[in-house]
Amino acid sequence: MHPWEQREADRQLLELTTLQTIQPPPAYYPPSRVVREISEMLLFVFFLFFMVRGVMQNFLIEGMSMEPTLHNNQFILVNKLAYFHFDLEAPARIFAPNTTPHTIYPFGIPRYGQVVVFEYPNDPSKDYIKRVIGRPGDEVAVRDGVVFVNGTQLFEPYLQGAPTYCQMMDPCVENAVIVPEGAIFVMGDNRENSSDSREWGVLPLERVIGQAWVSYWPNDQIGVIAQYNPFATAPTTP
């Protein structure tokens, strides 16, 4: 081997040895940076969780009051944003607690035929699910097995022909019920097995949690929950 070839071989061996022995220093993250990144991630997760909970809520149907539309042990999602509202007088009540509320519903109050989830007025710890029959100012009457609102008979195909009656002690058994401001009249679709406004009266709007939106379990019930307009002849979706 010529001398210049030996020198070139020695130079290449030296370069290879240098590349193998010299490693980049390991990345160093100060403890304060690690804590900050973990805190930011946790804050984001909590924000996302509460944001979703503020818009949607899962609900388990217990009982048969909404048969045949919805069934016992069926899981649904409730759209809490549908009836979002706020009180314009809330700041004023900080200084004057007796100020009369002025509640605004940007997207409107529950409409006829919509299925709503709400706090049971006689026990707010319990959540009920029923269908909207009457709105503020309406006259709701039950005659000969059918429901009339302001003198118009409702079209209710979800009843599948089942009649509607008021029991002996119900407020609607003899006279029509006038729905006051700030309230709605609700009934279950299973009229023979439903505790609703016929029994315990109108539902204050402030008790409404949201609109029954989507069924997600069991698998054969997955889909958007139809919202019927009882003054029309066909169902509508939200």
Buried (B, 14 or more C-beta within 10 A) or exposed (E): EEEEEEEEEEEEEEEEEEEEEEEEEEEEEEEEEEEEEEEEEEEEEEEEEEEEEEBBBEBEBEBBBBBEBBBEEBBBBBBBBBBBBEBEEEEBEEEEEEBEEEBEEEEEBBBBBBBBBBBBBEEEEEBBBBBBBBBBEBBBBBEEEBBBBEEEBBBBEBBEEBEBBBEEEBBBEEEBBEBEEEBBBBBBBBBEEBBBBBBBBBBBBBBBBBBBBBBBEEEEBEEEBBBBBBEEEEEEEB
